[in-house]
């Protein structure tokens, strides 16, 4: 059960989560048929997320959604109480969920998927056997269901983060289109391509108002809307006239029904969004898809968020006169940048700020006049992803967009991790005249990574610790107690030595269990006095068996003054444990396997140095080791979160962590933490 729970928790996408949930169910009970339904509270229906019939997953158009009304599923969803039945309801007869015609399902378990106090869906396990399930099976399914609900919510959270990131990048890319020398039609085709990467649909089209202000011209279209390209229609007789007059998004049940050129318009539901910039109606964005996708949810939210960027880009491209276009472009881009919720900096060729939008002044804490003229190096503290020691890399024609990560500093001295995108601004002769830098604060994403790290640790180690404590603690306590009783007898010679050895080793094993429980216990962040030497020794003791079994020699040289810091001892121990595990992994296959841990005072800090004689890293690898989700381990063996989480923990303690590595020689990680004020020298 711990293994399957760990597999479920390790997934970060919904599709992977659904497959792992079924694998987990099938590994503990007879489950030839399986259905996982996620509730849609807006449309009051269940979405069939994963359907398995005769151990074969059903996908594509055949997997249908169905309303919230079937008795067993609805009852379990509303009550949150699982049900075992030897007389399945058979709501699925005659549908895509139909099982083999010669057999009938005889048993089922219907279990709710509960996340905290909220039921997010239901899963149903079906068997052809009579009375196939009992209370023990129900307990196993409920354990998996609870873990499944957490995995699904985590995957949803990651999907939302990725969607927001894609939308921000799409908005920036659309804004950059306005700087290129392209026609409105060419730009519109590019915009639809960008939107297709963010919002899936049956078709999309962009209509631009003519110079008379009374007609619309479809300048670009994709998918089922492709026949619409080139259509010219009076606004008052077009399918989008309601949107045009209301100046707000409008849902249309049948786009063809209201169209002027009906034979070239798809007979599909659509949402029409006005493109408005500088209080002027420029055109309309049309998106066709299933009705349920266009009435609410993330699809519509993404379109609404990107529509202003589309409108602003088209507004710039529509200005015809060269002088008017230049001045209007500056105003429009300033408005676009000012309304973006991500910081944007425009630099000159000397890398000094010429313009910063409101989000940038708000993020960095400067007034608009104060930030102008500052060098970009004034904001950058450290780079987590650079191939060379430079804040701004050189321009390359084959790669117009550079992406990296920095640690940035605000005016008040506080720091935050930032994802940075950089593109060069070129003049008509292709000379670089400036740079555009987009900045995205990664603080919240790091919190998500930290949350998933805790979830993964609790799922794997928590189950292990519970099992170890239950199975070993009581017997070891008995052994230790009876050994103590024997020692109180008058034993002589070899008998006394043997019993003493039993007593000593039993107590040592009890201490290991106590250390495991201390490490795995879930607590809030604390701010206490931490003895650095103590947590180093505890962590080494946790990995003692693994080190011995792999032939690793562990050497400790600890500062005799017992340096102390303020912080959370469990989180600091988590960092050390992560470094030890990585070192052990790096030394697999090495002829010499030495692991060294050193603590040392240095002025007002204490250094913790962890060195190994493993395979080492190339500079291109060592520069990225603290980047979230970056890992050199094979798929399935690492999440890439360990060192990024460790980096965040050390940063939160006001310290630093760095790495030096030489290929085929080894790696050295150095942690620097501030000593307690009473520990510092004069």
Secondary structure, DSSP 8 states (H G I E B T S, - for coil): -HHHHHHHHT--SHHHHHHHHHHHHHHHS--SEEEEEEEETTTTEEEEEEEEETTEEE-GGG---EETT-HHHHHHHHH---EEESS---TTTTSTT---TT----EEEEEEEEETTEEEEEEEEEESSTT---HHHHHHHHHHHHHHHHHHHHHHHHHHHHHHHHHHHHHHHHHHHTTSS--HHHHHHHHHHHHHHHS--SEEEEEEE-TTSSEEEEEEEEETTGGGTT-EEEGGGSTTHHHHHHTS-EEES-TGGG-SSGGGS-SS-EEEEEEEETTEEEEEEEEE--HHHHHSSHHHHHHHHHHHHHHHHHHHHH--SHHHHHHHHHHHHHHHHHH-SSEEEEE-TTSBEEEE-HHHHHHHT--HHHHTT-BGGGTEEEESS-SSS-SS---BTTB-EEEEEEEEE-TTS-EEEEEEEEEEEE-TTS-EEEEEEEEEE-HHHHHHHHHHHHHHHIIIIIHHHHHHIIIIIHHHHHHHHHHHHHHHS---HHHHHHHHHHHHHHHHHHHHHHHHHHHH-------EEEEHHHHHHHHHHHTHHHHHHTT-EEEEE--TT--EEEE-HHHHHHHHHHHHHHHHHHTTT-SS-EEEEEEEEETTEEEEEEEE-S----HHHHTTTTSTT---S-TTS--S-HHHHHHHHHHHTT-EEEEEEETTTEEEEEEEEE--GGGS--
